[in-house]
């Protein structure tokens, strides 16, 4: 057994390194820079029941330590994703995790049902979508609504469900506990946090939506705190940790906080080979410290 192998909600992965949804497409663009064999799985860009054009530009802006985005879930729809992207990944032997979103509970169920038998290893629920059935609030902001979506998705799926949550809540543990009780076998922590940037010359927001999702190194301390808090409260629930990971050392921090696996997102836009570097960095750390597997240090953060 390789020291990098992990088990996530019963899924055997050759590596703890995943890609964060929305930052890697389905792997086609990045594959020209090298093999994807170092990845545990590709978490694909979020798809919805029907194609979406997304939000009008400008919808991306760099910040001093990351980036803001307001893409609006642009995607070709779940059927096109299944027909075109999943076969490409299967041909290369790359495990695939679909990310699904929607504006209603029915949207999530539709996506999950259409992905049955598609050869996925898991499905991630992107709950940071406005819920048009409930005043537009994101599902991830309300424990009851998050649990409702989780419950029906788990019932409709033929693979494990990962629930991706937002850090923009007062009590993340309450939301995480609700979705775990609703049957989620694993969590993805965290999605972007809400941010804003202004062009001082035009005095206009740098995003057409005014605010957008902040990602990258700026949110790493927030993401680490979220992973640690949820792991302390729910040590039995596997977590995919993400938020500002660029190096093997960053990844090890998330494992020490309680993550079973990690996902690399924004750093892919800076270096298309960053996931390979992260995997190599994890392996070097384990070797240097004589650690046989990540299980030995998961959640092993010491207290003062």
Steps between C-alpha positions, in 0.01 A plus 500: 500500500630845406538753781282737297201267474193605697147376553232768473152386603584152379658623176857380453709781353859466377578849627350749744537776241179597320412799287256760627188535290505791258878533492594206279212455258486127441874471446529546123672838510745402772585155360713656226746605771547149637341180625209496744622177661602676823140601571264308722212634290394795290211688654342644189343841449147530636223398262129578513197329340506737202779699331583836656675798340607640835526861610593792276862619527700621674478188711855447623752722677841443653562603859820544697486140622248319287214568265134593490256330268133520412471256210139407560539126445564521127483140375368290209245313711520162668416295189778655290741458791419132525526447124826688437708554813457178697602270211818707453595450866409131488727444199791628708413301809444817702240468776228761463284679754215704357394826661131582471309817575158654461247750622254246640503163669362353178799634305741304719294182478480532122878528467567212734251275326643579155847406625402154620713235335741761362811342650559766762668426832295767679281807455560832672201720582582866447263651755624855444228563243215747563186313599219658298241308701601673823569873447817435306713396796773250430415146609832487686396782734208316658539166681146384424510580129850358463385182669194476275709514181750254644234248596338483158833500318632211708180307431526562124873432458681175423835635630604678822397863540742773611332817626688824434432771755559872527710672769259795498290380791498576871505132597649270238492205738120526516471478121757220479322305773166539322626363168688219673182399682319517164731229368799680348795260521759779453540878487694743279626801697493775393357686206597862431421778744319816393724791404516819295746719308457855360675671211604835647520668158152408381359464854326188377512157660743270318223239463171557321327345800679740741597216733637155422681197636846559642745211468873440519762545775294773667240251621733223617487594871121514480481164324738338749290627789186360340653157443637489854171607659290250307748216558499572873120479507459217245820292508327209326411702188768508226590847372651621174682816606559788261576869497831654397700178467816549290762268654539165666541679832166676450339162437658350813354785706152403383563134586622600847179700537298188417469470122505157336580645158566846360402689187706757311311782333618852420868401487423312176458835327854597601671166433323223304739246658434608856303187594799284410726721710260473795491119473880489484521732801272278706709194413821681599353602833389146585837358401698763692302435817481123469121503473346202321162654417295814548275310742779528758480880512139573410354740755827490697524874564638548852354739756691763695 
